[in-house]
Amino acid sequence: MIKPVVINDKKEVIEGSILFSKSNSFIEALNNREDDITLCVLKADLKIFLRVINIDKLDIECLPELAIMTDSFIRCMEINKVFCPAGIALYKKSEKKNGVVRYCNKHQCRICEKKCFNVKGAIPYKEVDFSKRSRLKMKK
């Protein structure tokens, strides 16, 4: 498991952890590791980090926080949930014939203050579709 820790400056790197680098060899080596590691990620590089890392290798407990910080929808296949930009878990609603899976949480979306859906639309909650392989969707 990879546990990311978001830092503002390189001076804040935690002792015994690794600082995130955008180089391809670093990312491949990181995705192939089996042991637990703490990875320091600069706040400015957080969106890049989520695009290049294998999200299934991340610690599940950090996903809601990462979704809030990056203003994105993050899908965890291990628990079959999506975390929205408010950090709320969306659950599987349906699966289409082509493999696209739809997630939503009607109750939480209705009481959420962020309202990442069209308030004047016909559906008063957010539905997010993910293809078989996608794990991340940046909010538009």
C-alpha atoms as an extended CHARMM CRD file, in Angstrom:
* protein
*
       140  EXT
         1         1  MET       CA              0.0000000000        0.0000000000        0.0000000000  PROA      1               0.0000000000
         2         2  ILE       CA              1.1220000000        3.4900000000       -0.8140000000  PROA      2               0.0000000000
         3         3  LYS       CA              0.1340000000        6.1280000000        1.7270000000  PROA      3               0.0000000000
         4         4  PRO       CA              0.4680000000        9.6110000000        0.2050000000  PROA      4               0.0000000000
         5         5  VAL       CA              1.1090000000       12.5730000000        2.4840000000  PROA      5               0.0000000000
         6         6  VAL       CA              0.4710000000       16.0010000000        0.9720000000  PROA      6               0.0000000000
         7         7  ILE       CA              3.0830000000       18.6290000000        1.7720000000  PROA      7               0.0000000000
         8         8  ASN       CA              3.4180000000       22.2890000000        0.7980000000  PROA      8               0.0000000000
         9         9  ASP       CA              7.2080000000       22.4830000000        0.6120000000  PROA      9               0.0000000000
        10        10  LYS       CA             10.1050000000       20.0510000000        0.0520000000  PROA      10              0.0000000000
        11        11  LYS       CA             11.3730000000       20.9770000000        3.5230000000  PROA      11              0.0000000000
        12        12  GLU       CA              8.3610000000       19.1840000000        5.0570000000  PROA      12              0.0000000000
        13        13  VAL       CA              9.3760000000       15.7100000000        3.8170000000  PROA      13              0.0000000000
        14        14  ILE       CA              8.7870000000       13.1490000000        6.5540000000  PROA      14              0.0000000000
        15        15  GLU       CA             11.8360000000       11.1810000000        7.6500000000  PROA      15              0.0000000000
        16        16  GLY       CA             11.8250000000        7.6610000000        6.2340000000  PROA      16              0.0000000000
        17        17  SER       CA              9.4240000000        8.5320000000        3.4080000000  PROA      17              0.0000000000
        18        18  ILE       CA              9.9610000000        9.0600000000       -0.3140000000  PROA      18              0.0000000000
        19        19  LEU       CA              9.3630000000       12.3130000000       -2.2040000000  PROA      19              0.0000000000
        20        20  PHE       CA              7.1930000000       11.9430000000       -5.3390000000  PROA      20              0.0000000000
        21        21  SER       CA              9.0120000000       12.4400000000       -8.6470000000  PROA      21              0.0000000000
        22        22  LYS       CA              7.4370000000       12.6210000000      -12.1150000000  PROA      22              0.0000000000
        23        23  SER       CA             10.0600000000       10.4090000000      -13.7720000000  PROA      23              0.0000000000
        24        24  ASN       CA              8.7530000000        7.2510000000      -15.4420000000  PROA      24              0.0000000000
        25        25  SER       CA             11.2720000000        4.8840000000      -13.8380000000  PROA      25              0.0000000000
        26        26  PHE       CA             10.3120000000        6.1360000000      -10.3650000000  PROA      26              0.0000000000
        27        27  ILE       CA              6.6030000000        5.5420000000      -11.0200000000  PROA      27              0.0000000000
        28        28  GLU       CA              7.1210000000        2.0570000000      -12.4790000000  PROA      28              0.0000000000
        29        29  ALA       CA              9.3110000000        1.0510000000       -9.5210000000  PROA      29              0.0000000000
        30        30  LEU       CA              6.7300000000        2.4530000000       -7.1010000000  PROA      30              0.0000000000
        31        31  ASN       CA              3.8030000000        0.6050000000       -8.7160000000  PROA      31              0.0000000000
        32        32  ASN       CA              5.7390000000       -2.6900000000       -8.6150000000  PROA      32              0.0000000000
        33        33  ARG       CA              6.5410000000       -2.5310000000       -4.8780000000  PROA      33              0.0000000000
        34        34  GLU       CA              4.5840000000       -4.8110000000       -2.5700000000  PROA      34              0.0000000000
        35        35  ASP       CA              5.5430000000       -3.3270000000        0.8070000000  PROA      35              0.0000000000
        36        36  ASP       CA              3.8800000000       -0.3840000000        2.5500000000  PROA      36              0.0000000000
        37        37  ILE       CA              5.4940000000        2.9910000000        1.9060000000  PROA      37              0.0000000000
        38        38  THR       CA              4.7890000000        6.6050000000        2.7760000000  PROA      38              0.0000000000
        39        39  LEU       CA              5.0780000000        8.9460000000       -0.1700000000  PROA      39              0.0000000000
        40        40  CYS       CA              5.3150000000       12.7300000000        0.2060000000  PROA      40              0.0000000000
        41        41  VAL       CA              3.5900000000       14.6070000000       -2.6090000000  PROA      41              0.0000000000
        42        42  LEU       CA              3.8170000000       18.3440000000       -3.1440000000  PROA      42              0.0000000000
        43        43  LYS       CA              0.3790000000       19.9460000000       -3.2000000000  PROA      43              0.0000000000
        44        44  ALA       CA              1.1720000000       21.4600000000       -6.6160000000  PROA      44              0.0000000000
        45        45  ASP       CA              1.9180000000       17.9790000000       -8.0540000000  PROA      45              0.0000000000
        46        46  LEU       CA             -1.1270000000       16.2180000000       -6.5870000000  PROA      46              0.0000000000
        47        47  LYS       CA             -3.1910000000       16.0480000000       -9.8090000000  PROA      47              0.0000000000
        48        48  ILE       CA             -0.1960000000       14.7550000000      -11.7610000000  PROA      48              0.0000000000
        49        49  PHE       CA              0.4100000000       12.1740000000       -9.0190000000  PROA      49              0.0000000000
        50        50  LEU       CA             -3.1430000000       10.8170000000       -9.3140000000  PROA      50              0.0000000000
        51        51  ARG       CA             -2.9020000000       10.5930000000      -13.1140000000  PROA      51              0.0000000000
        52        52  VAL       CA              0.3140000000        8.5550000000      -13.1400000000  PROA      52              0.0000000000
        53        53  ILE       CA              0.0090000000        6.3700000000      -10.0430000000  PROA      53              0.0000000000
        54        54  ASN       CA             -1.9020000000        3.0950000000       -9.8740000000  PROA      54              0.0000000000
        55        55  ILE       CA             -4.8590000000        4.2080000000       -7.7220000000  PROA      55              0.0000000000
        56        56  ASP       CA             -5.5640000000        0.6120000000       -6.6700000000  PROA      56              0.0000000000
        57        57  LYS       CA             -2.1980000000        0.6170000000       -4.8240000000  PROA      57              0.0000000000
        58        58  LEU       CA             -3.1650000000        3.6490000000       -2.6710000000  PROA      58              0.0000000000
        59        59  ASP       CA             -4.3390000000        3.3710000000        0.9260000000  PROA      59              0.0000000000
        60        60  ILE       CA             -8.1590000000        3.4030000000        0.8760000000  PROA      60              0.0000000000
        61        61  GLU       CA             -8.3950000000        5.7060000000        3.8920000000  PROA      61              0.0000000000
        62        62  CYS       CA             -6.6460000000        8.5510000000        2.0510000000  PROA      62              0.0000000000
        63        63  LEU       CA             -8.9260000000        8.5160000000       -1.0250000000  PROA      63              0.0000000000
        64        64  PRO       CA            -11.6880000000       10.8240000000        0.3260000000  PROA      64              0.0000000000
        65        65  GLU       CA             -9.0820000000       13.4150000000        1.2990000000  PROA      65              0.0000000000
        66        66  LEU       CA             -7.3700000000       13.1810000000       -2.1140000000  PROA      66              0.0000000000
        67        67  ALA       CA            -10.7320000000       13.6020000000       -3.8600000000  PROA      67              0.0000000000
        68        68  ILE       CA            -11.3860000000       16.7880000000       -1.8760000000  PROA      68              0.0000000000
        69        69  MET       CA             -7.9160000000       18.2350000000       -2.5210000000  PROA      69              0.0000000000
        70        70  THR       CA             -7.9440000000       17.5510000000       -6.2720000000  PROA      70              0.0000000000
        71        71  ASP       CA            -11.6470000000       18.2970000000       -6.8160000000  PROA      71              0.0000000000
        72        72  SER       CA            -12.0800000000       14.9740000000       -8.6220000000  PROA      72              0.0000000000
        73        73  PHE       CA            -13.9330000000       11.6580000000       -8.5360000000  PROA      73              0.0000000000
        74        74  ILE       CA            -11.6880000000        8.7390000000       -7.4870000000  PROA      74              0.0000000000
        75        75  ARG       CA            -12.7820000000        5.1380000000       -7.9790000000  PROA      75              0.0000000000
        76        76  CYS       CA            -11.5860000000        2.3470000000       -5.6880000000  PROA      76              0.0000000000
        77        77  MET       CA            -12.1030000000       -1.0890000000       -7.2110000000  PROA      77              0.0000000000
        78        78  GLU       CA            -11.2470000000       -2.9320000000       -3.9800000000  PROA      78              0.0000000000
        79        79  ILE       CA            -14.3500000000       -1.6310000000       -2.1780000000  PROA      79              0.0000000000
        80        80  ASN       CA            -16.2930000000       -0.7270000000       -5.3700000000  PROA      80              0.0000000000
        81        81  LYS       CA            -16.9060000000        2.9060000000       -4.3840000000  PROA      81              0.0000000000
        82        82  VAL       CA            -16.2270000000        6.3220000000       -5.8590000000  PROA      82              0.0000000000
        83        83  PHE       CA            -15.2350000000        9.2800000000       -3.7110000000  PROA      83              0.0000000000
        84        84  CYS       CA            -16.5910000000       12.6450000000       -4.8880000000  PROA      84              0.0000000000
        85        85  PRO       CA            -15.0240000000       16.1430000000       -4.5900000000  PROA      85              0.0000000000
        86        86  ALA       CA            -16.8020000000       16.5250000000       -1.2280000000  PROA      86              0.0000000000
        87        87  GLY       CA            -15.2160000000       13.2980000000        0.0790000000  PROA      87              0.0000000000
        88        88  ILE       CA            -18.5320000000       11.4240000000        0.0820000000  PROA      88              0.0000000000
        89        89  ALA       CA            -18.6790000000        7.7800000000       -1.0050000000  PROA      89              0.0000000000
        90        90  LEU       CA            -20.8280000000        7.0640000000       -4.0680000000  PROA      90              0.0000000000
        91        91  TYR       CA            -22.1120000000        3.5180000000       -4.4740000000  PROA      91              0.0000000000
        92        92  LYS       CA            -22.6580000000        1.3540000000       -7.5550000000  PROA      92              0.0000000000
        93        93  LYS       CA            -26.0610000000        2.0740000000       -9.0630000000  PROA      93              0.0000000000
        94        94  SER       CA            -25.9970000000        0.1250000000      -12.3020000000  PROA      94              0.0000000000
        95        95  GLU       CA            -23.8130000000       -1.4490000000      -14.9600000000  PROA      95              0.0000000000
        96        96  LYS       CA            -24.4070000000       -1.0550000000      -18.6810000000  PROA      96              0.0000000000
        97        97  LYS       CA            -23.9160000000       -3.7870000000      -21.2820000000  PROA      97              0.0000000000
        98        98  ASN       CA            -20.7390000000       -2.1270000000      -22.5510000000  PROA      98              0.0000000000
        99        99  GLY       CA            -19.1560000000       -2.3540000000      -19.0710000000  PROA      99              0.0000000000
       100       100  VAL       CA            -19.6880000000        1.2400000000      -17.9440000000  PROA      100             0.0000000000
       101       101  VAL       CA            -20.5420000000        1.3870000000      -14.2350000000  PROA      101             0.0000000000
       102       102  ARG       CA            -22.6660000000        4.2030000000      -12.7980000000  PROA      102             0.0000000000
       103       103  TYR       CA            -22.2100000000        5.4160000000       -9.2170000000  PROA      103             0.0000000000
       104       104  CYS       CA            -24.3640000000        7.7410000000       -7.0980000000  PROA      104             0.0000000000
       105       105  ASN       CA            -25.4490000000        8.5540000000       -3.5440000000  PROA      105             0.0000000000
       106       106  LYS       CA            -28.8450000000       10.2470000000       -3.7810000000  PROA      106             0.0000000000
       107       107  HSD       CA            -29.2870000000       11.1420000000       -0.1360000000  PROA      107             0.0000000000
       108       108  GLN       CA            -25.8150000000       12.5780000000        0.4580000000  PROA      108             0.0000000000
       109       109  CYS       CA            -25.8860000000       14.5850000000       -2.7920000000  PROA      109             0.0000000000
       110       110  ARG       CA            -29.1640000000       16.2270000000       -1.8330000000  PROA      110             0.0000000000
       111       111  ILE       CA            -27.7780000000       17.4790000000        1.4890000000  PROA      111             0.0000000000
       112       112  CYS       CA            -24.2490000000       18.2390000000        0.2420000000  PROA      112             0.0000000000
       113       113  GLU       CA            -23.2020000000       21.8960000000        0.1870000000  PROA      113             0.0000000000
       114       114  LYS       CA            -20.8200000000       21.5790000000       -2.7990000000  PROA      114             0.0000000000
       115       115  LYS       CA            -23.5240000000       20.6810000000       -5.3840000000  PROA      115             0.0000000000
       116       116  CYS       CA            -21.2610000000       19.3580000000       -8.1550000000  PROA      116             0.0000000000
       117       117  PHE       CA            -24.3220000000       18.7130000000      -10.3380000000  PROA      117             0.0000000000
       118       118  ASN       CA            -26.7180000000       20.9810000000      -12.2080000000  PROA      118             0.0000000000
       119       119  VAL       CA            -29.0840000000       22.2330000000       -9.5010000000  PROA      119             0.0000000000
       120       120  LYS       CA            -31.7370000000       23.1570000000      -12.0850000000  PROA      120             0.0000000000
       121       121  GLY       CA            -31.4830000000       19.7570000000      -13.7890000000  PROA      121             0.0000000000
       122       122  ALA       CA            -34.0450000000       16.9750000000      -13.6990000000  PROA      122             0.0000000000
       123       123  ILE       CA            -31.9230000000       14.7710000000      -11.4040000000  PROA      123             0.0000000000
       124       124  PRO       CA            -31.2380000000       16.3260000000       -7.9560000000  PROA      124             0.0000000000
       125       125  TYR       CA            -28.0290000000       14.3220000000       -7.4230000000  PROA      125             0.0000000000
       126       126  LYS       CA            -24.8040000000       13.4550000000       -9.2310000000  PROA      126             0.0000000000
       127       127  GLU       CA            -24.3640000000       10.2570000000      -11.2420000000  PROA      127             0.0000000000
       128       128  VAL       CA            -20.8360000000        9.4060000000      -12.3630000000  PROA      128             0.0000000000
       129       129  ASP       CA            -20.0010000000        6.8660000000      -15.0720000000  PROA      129             0.0000000000
       130       130  PHE       CA            -16.7060000000        4.9620000000      -15.1300000000  PROA      130             0.0000000000
       131       131  SER       CA            -15.4710000000        2.6330000000      -17.8500000000  PROA      131             0.0000000000
       132       132  LYS       CA            -13.8510000000       -0.6750000000      -16.8960000000  PROA      132             0.0000000000
       133       133  ARG       CA            -10.3230000000        0.6990000000      -16.6820000000  PROA      133             0.0000000000
       134       134  SER       CA            -10.7790000000        4.2900000000      -15.5180000000  PROA      134             0.0000000000
       135       135  ARG       CA            -10.1210000000        5.1570000000      -11.8760000000  PROA      135             0.0000000000
       136       136  LEU       CA            -10.1120000000        8.9640000000      -11.9450000000  PROA      136             0.0000000000
       137       137  LYS       CA            -12.3200000000       11.7350000000      -13.3070000000  PROA      137             0.0000000000
       138       138  MET       CA            -11.4550000000       15.3630000000      -12.8770000000  PROA      138             0.0000000000
       139       139  LYS       CA            -14.4740000000       17.5500000000      -12.1710000000  PROA      139             0.0000000000
       140       140  LYS       CA            -15.3890000000       19.8300000000      -15.0630000000  PROA      140             0.0000000000
